[in-house]
Amino acid sequence: MNGAIALDRIRIVLSRTSHPGNIGAAARAMKTMGLSRLYLVAPSAFPDPVADARASGATDVLESACVVDSLDEALHGTILSAAITARRRERSVPVRRAREAAPELVAFAEKGDVALVFGTEMSGLTNEEVERCSMPVSIPANPAFSSLNLGAAVQLLCYELRMAALSPTPPAEPLPDLATFEEIEGFHRHLERAMTASGFYDPANPKRLLQRLRRLFGRVRLEKEEVNILRGIVGALERKPD
């Protein structure tokens, strides 16, 4: 696939951005590297003249931005999503470095939409937001001073994506048909309903069961056929008489 076409299938998702100037800076960073699809999850202020000013000519990216109320909406239709995070979370999927992850993200853009998700300026992404994504990705900054401005973080990731798109590495094996975000979420909802109906899961005393299951299935990239098999198993168990 042409590198420019691959970049056209990559979304930059900013979750709960508090300062409109950072939205403008992200738009500028995106445009300089050939990306244009900006998704904003519940921004504090947008549209805003401060965002326009910081975009420095990338106002077309702002004008075409998709504003949604939840991360689920922003990830709708994607087959792969990267949570950009500096935190180490126990029992999570191993964190990939940006340069290592970029070729894989670009390669899967040949199969469908891909997203990079950035959190709020003060605290980054929540644990729940990270678990909604396919892989955690980090920027290997100075451990003694790893704080990055949101616009700078977007610039670094967009640069790595562009470099990967300009010099694509053919995959050793054909890429699988990954399940979409909503197909995976549909499976998790189905599993939760079945566990609740069976008495295995108690919503009044959930503990960390659902989070652990998300991490369990998140360790593999579920393919469409695999999700269909899992839902078929759950459905058959629901129909099985006591």
C-alpha positions in Angstrom: 0.0 0.0 0.0 1.1 3.6 -0.7 2.5 5.2 2.4 0.2 8.2 2.1 -2.9 6.0 1.9 -1.7 4.1 5.0 -1.4 7.4 6.9 -4.9 8.4 5.8 -6.3 5.4 7.7 -4.6 6.4 11.0 -6.6 8.4 13.5 -5.1 10.6 16.2 -7.4 10.5 19.2 -7.1 13.1 22.0 -9.1 12.2 25.0 -10.5 14.9 27.4 -8.1 17.6 26.3 -8.2 20.5 28.7 -6.4 23.2 26.8 -7.5 24.1 23.2 -4.0 25.2 22.4 -2.8 21.6 22.6 -5.5 20.6 20.1 -4.1 23.1 17.7 -0.5 22.0 18.3 -1.5 18.4 17.7 -3.2 19.4 14.4 -0.1 21.2 13.3 2.1 18.1 14.3 -0.2 15.8 12.3 -0.3 17.9 9.2 3.5 18.3 9.0 3.8 14.5 8.9 0.9 13.8 6.5 -1.9 12.8 8.9 -5.2 14.4 8.9 -7.8 12.4 10.8 -8.3 14.0 14.3 -10.8 12.7 16.8 -11.5 14.6 20.0 -13.1 12.9 23.0 -15.0 15.3 25.2 -12.6 18.3 24.8 -13.0 21.1 27.4 -13.1 23.8 24.7 -13.5 23.2 21.0 -13.8 24.9 18.5 -11.7 27.7 20.0 -9.6 30.6 18.5 -6.6 29.5 20.6 -6.7 26.1 18.9 -6.8 27.9 15.5 -3.8 30.1 16.4 -1.7 27.2 17.6 -2.5 25.1 14.5 -0.5 27.6 12.4 -2.1 26.8 9.1 -3.4 23.3 9.9 -6.9 24.7 10.5 -8.2 22.2 7.9 -7.4 19.4 10.3 -9.3 21.2 13.0 -12.3 21.9 10.8 -12.6 18.2 9.8 -12.0 16.9 13.4 -14.6 14.4 14.7 -15.8 15.4 18.2 -17.4 12.5 20.2 -18.5 12.0 23.8 -16.6 8.7 24.5 -13.5 6.8 23.6 -15.7 3.9 22.3 -17.1 6.3 19.7 -13.7 7.4 18.7 -12.5 3.8 18.2 -15.6 2.6 16.4 -14.6 0.7 13.2 -10.9 0.4 14.1 -9.0 -2.9 14.0 -6.0 -1.8 16.0 -5.4 1.0 18.6 -2.4 2.1 20.5 -2.7 3.8 23.9 0.2 6.2 24.3 1.1 6.0 28.0 4.2 6.4 30.2 2.7 4.3 33.1 3.7 0.8 33.9 0.6 -1.1 34.8 0.7 -4.5 36.4 -0.7 -7.5 34.5 -1.0 -5.4 31.4 0.0 -6.2 27.8 3.8 -5.5 27.4 4.5 -1.9 26.5 5.9 -1.3 23.0 8.3 1.6 22.2 7.0 4.1 19.6 9.6 3.2 17.0 8.9 -0.5 17.4 5.2 -0.1 17.2 5.0 2.3 14.3 5.7 -0.2 11.5 3.1 -2.6 12.8 0.5 0.2 13.1 1.2 1.3 9.5 1.1 -2.3 8.2 -2.3 -3.0 9.8 -3.6 0.3 8.2 -3.5 -1.7 5.0 -6.4 -3.8 6.5 -8.4 -1.1 8.1 -8.5 1.9 10.4 -5.9 2.3 13.1 -5.9 4.7 16.1 -3.3 6.3 18.4 -4.9 7.5 21.6 -3.5 10.2 23.8 -4.8 11.1 27.3 -5.4 14.4 29.1 -2.5 16.7 29.8 -2.4 16.3 33.5 -2.8 12.6 34.1 -2.7 10.9 30.7 -5.0 7.9 30.0 -7.0 6.1 32.6 -6.6 2.4 33.2 -9.9 1.8 31.6 -8.9 3.8 28.5 -5.7 1.8 28.1 -7.6 -1.5 28.4 -9.9 -0.4 25.6 -6.9 -0.2 23.3 -5.0 -3.1 21.6 -1.5 -2.2 22.7 0.2 0.2 25.1 2.9 2.3 23.5 5.5 4.5 25.2 8.0 7.2 24.2 11.5 6.3 25.6 12.1 9.7 27.2 14.6 10.6 29.9 13.5 8.7 33.0 14.6 11.5 35.2 12.4 14.0 33.3 9.9 12.2 31.1 7.1 14.8 31.0 6.1 15.6 27.4 3.8 18.3 26.2 0.8 16.8 24.4 1.7 18.4 21.1 5.2 17.2 21.3 4.1 13.6 22.0 1.8 13.7 19.0 4.6 15.1 16.9 7.0 12.3 17.9 4.4 9.5 17.2 3.4 11.1 13.9 7.1 11.3 12.9 7.6 7.6 13.6 4.5 6.7 11.7 5.7 8.7 8.7 9.1 7.1 8.7 7.5 3.7 8.8 5.2 4.6 6.0 8.0 5.9 3.8 10.0 2.7 4.3 7.5 0.0 4.8 8.7 -3.4 5.9 6.7 -6.2 4.3 5.3 -8.5 7.0 6.9 -12.0 7.2 3.4 -13.6 7.0 0.0 -12.4 5.7 -1.7 -10.1 8.2 -4.7 -11.6 9.9 -8.2 -10.2 9.6 -8.5 -8.6 13.0 -11.8 -8.2 14.8 -13.0 -4.6 14.9 -13.2 -2.6 18.1 -17.0 -3.0 18.2 -16.8 -6.8 17.6 -14.5 -7.2 20.5 -16.6 -5.0 22.7 -19.7 -6.9 21.7 -18.0 -10.1 22.8 -17.1 -8.6 26.2 -20.7 -7.5 26.7 -22.0 -10.9 25.7 -19.6 -12.7 28.1 -20.5 -10.3 30.9 -24.3 -11.0 30.4 -23.7 -14.8 30.3 -21.5 -14.7 33.4 -24.1 -12.6 35.3 -27.0 -14.9 34.3 -25.1 -18.0 35.4 -24.2 -16.5 38.8 -20.5 -16.6 38.1 -20.2 -12.8 38.0 -21.9 -10.7 40.6 -22.2 -7.0 39.5 -22.7 -6.0 43.1 -19.3 -7.5 44.0 -17.3 -7.2 40.7 -13.8 -7.2 42.2 -11.5 -7.1 39.2 -12.9 -9.9 37.1 -13.9 -7.9 34.0 -10.6 -6.1 34.0 -8.7 -9.3 34.3 -10.7 -10.9 31.4 -9.9 -7.8 29.2 -6.2 -8.2 29.9 -6.4 -12.0 29.3 -8.0 -11.5 25.8 -6.0 -8.4 25.2 -2.7 -10.4 25.2 -3.7 -11.7 21.8 -5.0 -9.9 18.8 -8.4 -11.5 18.4 -9.3 -12.2 14.8 -12.9 -12.0 13.4 -13.2 -15.8 13.2 -11.9 -16.2 16.7 -14.5 -13.7 18.1 -17.2 -15.5 16.3 -16.0 -18.8 17.8 -15.9 -17.4 21.3 -19.4 -15.8 21.0 -20.7 -19.1 19.6 -19.3 -21.0 22.7 -20.9 -18.4 25.1 -24.2 -18.6 23.2 -24.2 -22.4 23.3 -23.5 -22.4 27.1 -26.4 -19.9 27.5 -28.8 -22.3 25.8 -27.6 -25.4 27.6 -30.3 -26.6 30.0 -29.4 -26.9 33.7 
